[in-house]
Amino acid sequence: MLFRKLTPEDWQLYKNIRLKSLDEVPQAFESSVLEESRFDEALWRERLESTDASFCLGAFVERNELVAIAGFSQGHKLKTQHKSYLWGIYVLPNARRFGIGSGLMKAVIKEFEALKGISSLQLTVTANNTQAIALYKTFGFKEYGLEKDAIRVAGVSYDELLMHLVKP
């Protein structure tokens, strides 16, 4: 198992897994497969341009197969640069239950902890996604709010739980 930052050269692998995630669990993401399937190669490549405080991590298994992804970004505004955000977390169905999600979380948290000036890592999760919530809690994430009617998919409303990990 290899965890590493994705690069623009990984754009096709990333595109494939990202579109699969949006199709499989549309209620888990703010974006949609309809929106992102329209992106051209240049936009996919741009998404994978990394900095210390903005990147996508991938989990790879044998034969360079990308099986899980997670995005990380620091607050962009002067008043929110002390915060960071974990987004787009997804593990392919056939790669679940092997500790890949945990490994990906460890890799993201290691990056977060190494960054100076960033004190919290925030995420949102669909409130009925008990498996993901349990995973986040094992890494020290705490609930700090609930957004009612956060996402609507095909006329169905979903609440999102707000969670964060704060540096000591």
Z-matrix of the N, CA and C atoms (Angstrom, degrees):
N
C 1 1.448
C 2 1.524 1 108.63
N 3 1.309 2 115.88 1 130.67
C 4 1.460 3 121.88 2 179.02
C 5 1.520 4 108.66 3 -124.84
N 6 1.320 5 116.15 4 128.41
C 7 1.459 6 122.11 5 174.03
C 8 1.520 7 106.76 6 -111.29
N 9 1.338 8 116.10 7 126.70
C 10 1.462 9 118.93 8 179.14
C 11 1.521 10 110.47 9 -153.81
N 12 1.341 11 113.93 10 161.86
C 13 1.457 12 119.36 11 175.17
C 14 1.526 13 108.25 12 -69.62
N 15 1.308 14 115.40 13 136.45
C 16 1.457 15 120.08 14 177.03
C 17 1.521 16 109.26 15 -77.23
N 18 1.320 17 115.71 16 151.21
C 19 1.463 18 122.29 17 179.26
C 20 1.525 19 108.74 18 -120.32
N 21 1.321 20 117.29 19 166.84
C 22 1.470 21 119.01 20 178.25
C 23 1.530 22 113.55 21 -55.16
N 24 1.321 23 117.56 22 -26.58
C 25 1.464 24 120.37 23 178.09
C 26 1.533 25 112.25 24 -68.47
N 27 1.315 26 116.94 25 -17.04
C 28 1.470 27 122.23 26 178.78
C 29 1.524 28 112.34 27 -88.62
N 30 1.313 29 118.01 28 7.95
C 31 1.464 30 121.25 29 -169.44
C 32 1.523 31 113.41 30 -55.10
N 33 1.323 32 118.97 31 -41.54
C 34 1.464 33 120.67 32 -176.95
C 35 1.530 34 111.19 33 -68.73
N 36 1.330 35 116.75 34 -42.07
C 37 1.468 36 120.50 35 176.50
C 38 1.526 37 110.28 36 -61.38
N 39 1.337 38 115.74 37 -45.20
C 40 1.464 39 120.77 38 179.97
C 41 1.525 40 111.08 39 -64.21
N 42 1.311 41 116.56 40 -44.85
C 43 1.468 42 120.61 41 179.44
C 44 1.531 43 110.17 42 -56.95
N 45 1.330 44 116.62 43 -46.66
C 46 1.469 45 120.52 44 -177.73
C 47 1.525 46 112.16 45 -59.54
N 48 1.327 47 117.46 46 -48.28
C 49 1.465 48 120.05 47 -177.34
C 50 1.532 49 110.68 48 -73.03
N 51 1.321 50 117.12 49 -35.86
C 52 1.470 51 119.89 50 179.62
C 53 1.532 52 110.48 51 -64.28
N 54 1.333 53 117.57 52 -46.40
C 55 1.467 54 119.99 53 179.35
C 56 1.526 55 110.72 54 -64.81
N 57 1.333 56 116.82 55 -36.33
C 58 1.470 57 119.63 56 176.97
C 59 1.525 58 110.28 57 -62.67
N 60 1.321 59 116.89 58 -42.07
C 61 1.469 60 120.36 59 -179.99
C 62 1.524 61 111.02 60 -62.60
N 63 1.320 62 116.90 61 -44.06
C 64 1.469 63 121.25 62 -179.01
C 65 1.520 64 111.63 63 -66.11
N 66 1.325 65 116.47 64 -30.92
C 67 1.461 66 121.07 65 179.08
C 68 1.530 67 111.45 66 -78.78
N 69 1.338 68 116.36 67 -42.44
C 70 1.470 69 120.51 68 -175.46
C 71 1.531 70 112.76 69 -70.98
N 72 1.315 71 116.71 70 -44.72
C 73 1.476 72 120.63 71 -176.80
C 74 1.532 73 110.18 72 -131.55
N 75 1.330 74 116.93 73 69.52
C 76 1.470 75 119.80 74 -175.85
C 77 1.524 76 113.58 75 -59.82
N 78 1.321 77 117.48 76 -26.91
C 79 1.462 78 120.45 77 -179.55
C 80 1.530 79 112.42 78 -73.28
N 81 1.318 80 117.49 79 -10.10
C 82 1.462 81 120.89 80 -177.85
C 83 1.525 82 113.47 81 -90.15
N 84 1.322 83 117.07 82 -7.11
C 85 1.460 84 120.31 83 -174.24
C 86 1.524 85 111.00 84 -134.92
N 87 1.333 86 116.34 85 145.69
C 88 1.461 87 120.10 86 177.78
C 89 1.522 88 111.69 87 -72.25
N 90 1.306 89 117.20 88 -32.88
C 91 1.456 90 121.49 89 179.50
C 92 1.529 91 109.60 90 -82.19
N 93 1.326 92 116.03 91 169.75
C 94 1.466 93 119.96 92 -179.73
C 95 1.524 94 110.67 93 -128.32
N 96 1.320 95 115.39 94 158.99
C 97 1.458 96 120.53 95 177.22
C 98 1.525 97 109.92 96 -63.17
N 99 1.310 98 117.73 97 -33.68
C 100 1.466 99 121.50 98 177.67
C 101 1.525 100 110.65 99 -61.50
N 102 1.329 101 116.85 100 -45.08
C 103 1.465 102 120.45 101 179.84
C 104 1.524 103 111.92 102 -67.39
N 105 1.327 104 116.80 103 -50.34
C 106 1.459 105 119.74 104 -172.30
C 107 1.522 106 113.74 105 -77.83
N 108 1.318 107 118.36 106 -21.97
C 109 1.469 108 119.45 107 177.16
C 110 1.530 109 110.99 108 -67.86
N 111 1.313 110 117.24 109 -14.90
C 112 1.477 111 121.92 110 178.49
C 113 1.525 112 112.88 111 -86.14
N 114 1.326 113 117.75 112 -9.93
C 115 1.463 114 120.87 113 -178.78
C 116 1.526 115 109.95 114 -65.17
N 117 1.333 116 116.05 115 141.48
C 118 1.463 117 119.62 116 175.86
C 119 1.535 118 109.53 117 -90.74
N 120 1.314 119 115.67 118 172.41
C 121 1.463 120 121.05 119 -177.10
C 122 1.523 121 111.74 120 -55.95
N 123 1.323 122 117.36 121 -41.09
C 124 1.465 123 120.75 122 -178.34
C 125 1.531 124 111.74 123 -59.42
N 126 1.316 125 116.99 124 -40.06
C 127 1.468 126 120.33 125 -179.89
C 128 1.531 127 111.38 126 -69.65
N 129 1.330 128 116.91 127 -39.95
C 130 1.469 129 119.73 128 176.78
C 131 1.528 130 110.11 129 -62.29
N 132 1.330 131 116.58 130 -42.75
C 133 1.466 132 120.48 131 178.87
C 134 1.531 133 110.87 132 -63.30
N 135 1.324 134 116.07 133 -42.91
C 136 1.465 135 120.96 134 -179.68
C 137 1.529 136 111.24 135 -60.87
N 138 1.309 137 116.51 136 -38.38
C 139 1.471 138 121.05 137 178.60
C 140 1.521 139 112.25 138 -59.67
N 141 1.314 140 115.83 139 -26.75
C 142 1.463 141 120.30 140 -175.82
C 143 1.524 142 113.46 141 -99.21
N 144 1.331 143 117.36 142 9.44
C 145 1.461 144 121.09 143 172.19
C 146 1.523 145 106.45 144 -71.96
N 147 1.309 146 117.44 145 119.60
C 148 1.462 147 121.56 146 -174.23
C 149 1.517 148 112.68 147 -100.89
N 150 1.326 149 114.67 148 149.14
C 151 1.459 150 123.31 149 165.42
C 152 1.526 151 105.28 150 -130.01
N 153 1.322 152 116.93 151 178.09
C 154 1.467 153 118.89 152 177.12
C 155 1.518 154 111.09 153 -60.11
N 156 1.343 155 116.41 154 -32.98
C 157 1.464 156 120.53 155 -172.20
C 158 1.523 157 113.96 156 -110.40
N 159 1.310 158 117.63 157 12.83
C 160 1.468 159 121.06 158 176.95
C 161 1.524 160 108.64 159 -155.81
N 162 1.334 161 115.51 160 114.53
C 163 1.461 162 118.90 161 -176.30
C 164 1.517 163 110.33 162 -163.67
N 165 1.321 164 115.31 163 167.43
C 166 1.460 165 122.67 164 170.38
C 167 1.521 166 106.98 165 -117.24
N 168 1.314 167 115.64 166 133.67
C 169 1.459 168 120.81 167 175.18
C 170 1.513 169 108.86 168 -102.60
N 171 1.314 170 115.10 169 146.91
C 172 1.448 171 120.11 170 176.62
C 173 1.515 172 110.80 171 -127.93
N 174 1.327 173 115.57 172 151.59
C 175 1.463 174 122.14 173 173.98
C 176 1.523 175 106.92 174 -110.14
N 177 1.319 176 115.62 175 124.30
C 178 1.458 177 121.67 176 -177.58
C 179 1.523 178 110.19 177 -115.51
N 180 1.326 179 115.29 178 141.18
C 181 1.456 180 121.53 179 172.74
C 182 1.524 181 107.35 180 -114.07
N 183 1.311 182 116.63 181 -169.72
C 184 1.467 183 121.98 182 -177.61
C 185 1.525 184 112.32 183 -46.65
N 186 1.305 185 114.61 184 151.31
C 187 1.467 186 122.65 185 177.28
C 188 1.534 187 112.36 186 61.29
N 189 1.333 188 116.99 187 29.51
C 190 1.462 189 122.24 188 176.78
C 191 1.526 190 112.59 189 56.58
N 192 1.332 191 116.91 190 37.34
C 193 1.462 192 121.10 191 179.58
C 194 1.527 193 109.37 192 -88.57
N 195 1.331 194 116.16 193 120.27
C 196 1.462 195 122.45 194 177.76
C 197 1.523 196 108.55 195 -80.51
N 198 1.349 197 116.87 196 118.94
C 199 1.467 198 120.37 197 -174.44
C 200 1.523 199 113.63 198 -117.82
N 201 1.334 200 117.62 199 -8.86
C 202 1.464 201 120.22 200 179.90
C 203 1.523 202 109.44 201 -156.62
N 204 1.333 203 115.22 202 150.19
C 205 1.464 204 121.21 203 -179.21
C 206 1.529 205 110.35 204 -140.40
N 207 1.323 206 114.71 205 155.38
C 208 1.466 207 121.81 206 173.15
C 209 1.519 208 107.92 207 -155.99
N 210 1.325 209 115.94 208 138.11
C 211 1.455 210 121.30 209 177.33
C 212 1.518 211 110.92 210 -104.20
N 213 1.326 212 115.77 211 150.37
C 214 1.462 213 122.74 212 179.18
C 215 1.513 214 107.70 213 -137.63
N 216 1.324 215 116.67 214 133.90
C 217 1.465 216 118.99 215 175.17
C 218 1.518 217 110.57 216 -148.70
N 219 1.313 218 114.28 217 143.34
C 220 1.457 219 122.13 218 176.37
C 221 1.519 220 108.38 219 -83.93
N 222 1.341 221 116.48 220 152.27
C 223 1.453 222 120.29 221 174.43
C 224 1.524 223 110.09 222 -55.21
N 225 1.329 224 117.08 223 136.49
C 226 1.463 225 121.39 224 -174.05
C 227 1.522 226 113.61 225 -88.45
N 228 1.303 227 117.30 226 -21.09
C 229 1.460 228 120.55 227 -175.65
C 230 1.524 229 110.12 228 -94.28
N 231 1.308 230 115.63 229 152.91
C 232 1.454 231 121.96 230 -177.39
C 233 1.526 232 112.03 231 -51.39
N 234 1.316 233 116.89 232 -41.66
C 235 1.462 234 121.05 233 -175.79
C 236 1.531 235 113.63 234 -81.73
N 237 1.323 236 118.01 235 -7.17
C 238 1.474 237 120.08 236 -179.27
C 239 1.528 238 112.98 237 -123.17
N 240 1.321 239 117.49 238 14.82
C 241 1.464 240 120.05 239 -179.25
C 242 1.523 241 113.20 240 -69.88
N 243 1.322 242 117.26 241 -11.40
C 244 1.469 243 120.72 242 178.11
C 245 1.533 244 111.35 243 -84.03
N 246 1.334 245 116.38 244 -3.84
C 247 1.466 246 121.31 245 -179.83
C 248 1.527 247 109.97 246 -110.50
N 249 1.318 248 114.94 247 154.90
C 250 1.462 249 120.16 248 173.33
C 251 1.522 250 108.30 249 -136.84
N 252 1.323 251 114.72 250 164.30
C 253 1.463 252 120.91 251 -172.43
C 254 1.522 253 110.39 252 -132.46
N 255 1.300 254 115.12 253 134.02
C 256 1.460 255 122.95 254 174.60
C 257 1.519 256 106.60 255 -103.49
N 258 1.324 257 117.84 256 126.15
C 259 1.465 258 120.77 257 -173.32
C 260 1.535 259 110.20 258 -145.06
N 261 1.311 260 114.71 259 162.80
C 262 1.462 261 120.95 260 172.71
C 263 1.513 262 115.17 261 63.05
N 264 1.312 263 117.59 262 30.78
C 265 1.463 264 121.50 263 -177.07
C 266 1.530 265 108.97 264 -75.13
N 267 1.333 266 115.35 265 129.20
C 268 1.465 267 119.08 266 -178.15
C 269 1.522 268 109.66 267 -158.29
N 270 1.325 269 115.78 268 138.42
C 271 1.466 270 123.31 269 173.94
C 272 1.526 271 107.22 270 -123.82
N 273 1.331 272 116.79 271 130.19
C 274 1.463 273 120.25 272 177.96
C 275 1.530 274 110.25 273 -55.95
N 276 1.334 275 117.75 274 144.24
C 277 1.473 276 120.54 275 -178.19
C 278 1.531 277 114.19 276 -53.74
N 279 1.333 278 117.96 277 -41.47
C 280 1.473 279 119.87 278 -177.76
C 281 1.529 280 112.96 279 -75.44
N 282 1.335 281 117.03 280 -4.96
C 283 1.464 282 121.14 281 179.03
C 284 1.530 283 112.04 282 -107.24
N 285 1.311 284 116.73 283 1.86
C 286 1.471 285 120.75 284 -179.02
C 287 1.527 286 110.65 285 -78.75
N 288 1.319 287 114.91 286 156.39
C 289 1.470 288 123.44 287 177.88
C 290 1.535 289 113.22 288 73.39
N 291 1.341 290 116.26 289 19.64
C 292 1.466 291 120.70 290 176.97
C 293 1.527 292 111.55 291 -118.53
N 294 1.337 293 117.24 292 10.17
C 295 1.460 294 121.05 293 -179.87
C 296 1.513 295 114.61 294 83.05
N 297 1.326 296 117.17 295 8.87
C 298 1.463 297 120.40 296 -177.72
C 299 1.528 298 110.83 297 -68.95
N 300 1.326 299 116.85 298 -42.03
C 301 1.465 300 119.93 299 177.20
C 302 1.517 301 111.48 300 -60.49
N 303 1.326 302 116.70 301 -42.30
C 304 1.468 303 120.84 302 177.41
C 305 1.522 304 111.06 303 -63.72
N 306 1.316 305 116.31 304 -42.95
C 307 1.464 306 120.12 305 178.42
C 308 1.514 307 112.01 306 -62.11
N 309 1.315 308 116.21 307 -40.83
C 310 1.463 309 120.96 308 178.61
C 311 1.530 310 110.25 309 -65.04
N 312 1.331 311 116.95 310 -42.74
C 313 1.468 312 120.57 311 177.78
C 314 1.530 313 110.63 312 -61.86
N 315 1.323 314 117.88 313 -42.70
C 316 1.470 315 121.00 314 178.28
C 317 1.523 316 110.71 315 -59.78
N 318 1.335 317 116.42 316 -42.55
C 319 1.463 318 120.64 317 -179.30
C 320 1.529 319 111.39 318 -64.96
N 321 1.329 320 117.26 319 -42.30
C 322 1.470 321 120.84 320 178.87
C 323 1.527 322 110.15 321 -65.57
N 324 1.319 323 116.86 322 -45.41
C 325 1.468 324 120.54 323 -178.20
C 326 1.528 325 110.68 324 -64.42
N 327 1.320 326 117.56 325 -36.12
C 328 1.467 327 120.69 326 176.31
C 329 1.529 328 110.39 327 -60.95
N 330 1.323 329 116.98 328 -43.91
C 331 1.471 330 121.00 329 177.30
C 332 1.528 331 110.18 330 -62.67
N 333 1.326 332 116.63 331 -45.74
C 334 1.469 333 122.33 332 179.79
C 335 1.526 334 110.81 333 -58.55
N 336 1.312 335 116.99 334 -47.59
C 337 1.461 336 120.81 335 -177.17
C 338 1.521 337 112.44 336 -64.60
N 339 1.327 338 117.64 337 -27.65
C 340 1.462 339 121.42 338 -178.97
C 341 1.531 340 112.80 339 -79.45
N 342 1.315 341 117.52 340 -16.28
C 343 1.464 342 120.61 341 -177.13
C 344 1.523 343 111.15 342 -82.08
N 345 1.311 344 116.08 343 127.49
C 346 1.460 345 121.95 344 177.97
C 347 1.526 346 109.25 345 -81.16
N 348 1.321 347 116.08 346 144.48
C 349 1.458 348 120.75 347 174.64
C 350 1.516 349 115.17 348 83.74
N 351 1.321 350 117.18 349 -3.62
C 352 1.470 351 120.77 350 177.20
C 353 1.527 352 107.01 351 -109.30
N 354 1.341 353 115.94 352 121.19
C 355 1.462 354 119.33 353 -173.49
C 356 1.523 355 114.65 354 -105.97
N 357 1.343 356 117.43 355 -15.64
C 358 1.467 357 117.48 356 -179.57
C 359 1.521 358 111.43 357 -141.74
N 360 1.316 359 114.14 358 150.28
C 361 1.461 360 123.01 359 175.96
C 362 1.521 361 106.39 360 -119.87
N 363 1.328 362 116.48 361 117.20
C 364 1.460 363 121.67 362 -175.40
C 365 1.523 364 110.98 363 -110.23
N 366 1.326 365 114.88 364 153.41
C 367 1.457 366 120.56 365 173.58
C 368 1.519 367 108.89 366 -151.91
N 369 1.310 368 115.07 367 162.78
C 370 1.460 369 120.99 368 170.66
C 371 1.521 370 107.04 369 -121.98
N 372 1.323 371 115.44 370 149.30
C 373 1.463 372 120.85 371 -179.61
C 374 1.521 373 107.88 372 -144.60
N 375 1.315 374 116.20 373 139.51
C 376 1.457 375 120.12 374 177.11
C 377 1.530 376 107.91 375 -54.83
N 378 1.327 377 115.77 376 129.31
C 379 1.471 378 121.35 377 -170.31
C 380 1.525 379 114.01 378 -60.68
N 381 1.333 380 118.22 379 -21.93
C 382 1.472 381 119.79 380 179.52
C 383 1.531 382 112.89 381 -95.88
N 384 1.324 383 117.87 382 6.74
C 385 1.462 384 121.96 383 179.75
C 386 1.536 385 109.01 384 -88.35
N 387 1.318 386 115.30 385 74.78
C 388 1.464 387 121.09 386 -172.60
C 389 1.530 388 113.24 387 -63.35
N 390 1.326 389 117.88 388 -33.52
C 391 1.466 390 120.21 389 179.43
C 392 1.518 391 110.79 390 -64.65
N 393 1.330 392 117.04 391 -47.29
C 394 1.463 393 120.29 392 -179.70
C 395 1.526 394 110.64 393 -64.69
N 396 1.322 395 116.76 394 -42.88
C 397 1.469 396 120.61 395 179.83
C 398 1.528 397 110.15 396 -59.52
N 399 1.316 398 116.82 397 -44.08
C 400 1.469 399 120.99 398 178.73
C 401 1.528 400 110.77 399 -61.83
N 402 1.334 401 117.18 400 -41.97
C 403 1.465 402 120.97 401 178.27
C 404 1.524 403 110.26 402 -60.92
N 405 1.323 404 117.28 403 -48.62
C 406 1.465 405 120.61 404 -178.69
C 407 1.525 406 111.09 405 -60.94
N 408 1.315 407 116.77 406 -39.46
C 409 1.470 408 120.14 407 179.94
C 410 1.526 409 111.53 408 -64.92
N 411 1.337 410 117.92 409 -32.95
C 412 1.471 411 119.54 410 178.32
C 413 1.524 412 111.45 411 -64.91
N 414 1.326 413 117.03 412 -22.01
C 415 1.463 414 121.26 413 178.57
C 416 1.524 415 112.33 414 -97.23
N 417 1.323 416 116.84 415 9.95
C 418 1.457 417 120.56 416 174.74
C 419 1.514 418 115.89 417 93.97
N 420 1.329 419 118.11 418 3.64
C 421 1.466 420 120.05 419 177.55
C 422 1.525 421 109.25 420 -68.25
N 423 1.321 422 115.26 421 139.53
C 424 1.464 423 122.14 422 179.09
C 425 1.524 424 109.46 423 -118.15
N 426 1.314 425 115.71 424 146.76
C 427 1.467 426 121.42 425 175.46
C 428 1.527 427 108.69 426 -75.52
N 429 1.339 428 115.98 427 137.85
C 430 1.458 429 118.28 428 174.71
C 431 1.525 430 112.63 429 -133.24
N 432 1.309 431 117.31 430 5.91
C 433 1.455 432 118.91 431 176.53
C 434 1.512 433 112.08 432 174.46
N 435 1.322 434 113.92 433 171.29
C 436 1.460 435 121.87 434 178.10
C 437 1.518 436 107.83 435 -137.49
N 438 1.317 437 116.08 436 125.22
C 439 1.461 438 120.48 437 175.28
C 440 1.522 439 108.10 438 -99.97
N 441 1.308 440 115.52 439 112.32
C 442 1.463 441 121.45 440 178.12
C 443 1.530 442 108.53 441 -72.90
N 444 1.331 443 115.72 442 145.74
C 445 1.466 444 121.48 443 175.16
C 446 1.537 445 111.72 444 52.06
N 447 1.328 446 116.38 445 41.64
C 448 1.467 447 121.55 446 -175.89
C 449 1.521 448 112.64 447 -70.68
N 450 1.323 449 115.92 448 -36.10
C 451 1.467 450 121.39 449 -176.86
C 452 1.517 451 108.06 450 -136.60
N 453 1.323 452 114.70 451 142.94
C 454 1.465 453 119.92 452 173.47
C 455 1.524 454 108.51 453 -125.43
N 456 1.316 455 114.41 454 128.87
C 457 1.462 456 121.32 455 178.31
C 458 1.516 457 107.20 456 -127.52
N 459 1.317 458 115.93 457 120.38
C 460 1.473 459 121.98 458 179.59
C 461 1.531 460 111.28 459 51.07
N 462 1.321 461 115.60 460 40.89
C 463 1.454 462 120.92 461 176.89
C 464 1.518 463 115.57 462 81.67
N 465 1.333 464 117.25 463 -0.87
C 466 1.465 465 121.27 464 179.29
C 467 1.529 466 108.67 465 -99.28
N 468 1.327 467 115.81 466 131.99
C 469 1.457 468 122.53 467 -178.59
C 470 1.529 469 110.96 468 -90.89
N 471 1.330 470 115.99 469 138.57
C 472 1.463 471 122.38 470 177.40
C 473 1.520 472 109.41 471 -127.27
N 474 1.324 473 115.89 472 135.63
C 475 1.457 474 121.71 473 174.43
C 476 1.523 475 108.50 474 -87.85
N 477 1.339 476 115.61 475 152.89
C 478 1.459 477 120.43 476 175.90
C 479 1.522 478 110.05 477 -122.27
N 480 1.316 479 114.58 478 136.29
C 481 1.448 480 122.51 479 175.49
C 482 1.525 481 107.61 480 -88.20
N 483 1.322 482 116.67 481 134.24
C 484 1.459 483 122.45 482 177.20
C 485 1.524 484 107.30 483 -97.44
N 486 1.330 485 115.95 484 128.35
C 487 1.463 486 120.69 485 -177.87
C 488 1.522 487 109.23 486 -133.94
N 489 1.333 488 115.97 487 153.43
C 490 1.457 489 119.46 488 175.49
C 491 1.521 490 111.35 489 -150.14
N 492 1.314 491 112.81 490 157.18
C 493 1.455 492 122.75 491 174.70
C 494 1.521 493 105.05 492 -119.20
N 495 1.327 494 116.58 493 123.87
C 496 1.461 495 120.97 494 -176.12
C 497 1.523 496 108.92 495 -111.73
N 498 1.341 497 115.37 496 132.69
C 499 1.463 498 119.30 497 177.15
C 500 1.525 499 109.37 498 -66.34
N 501 1.335 500 116.77 499 143.46
C 502 1.478 501 119.61 500 179.07
C 503 1.521 502 111.74 501 -66.51
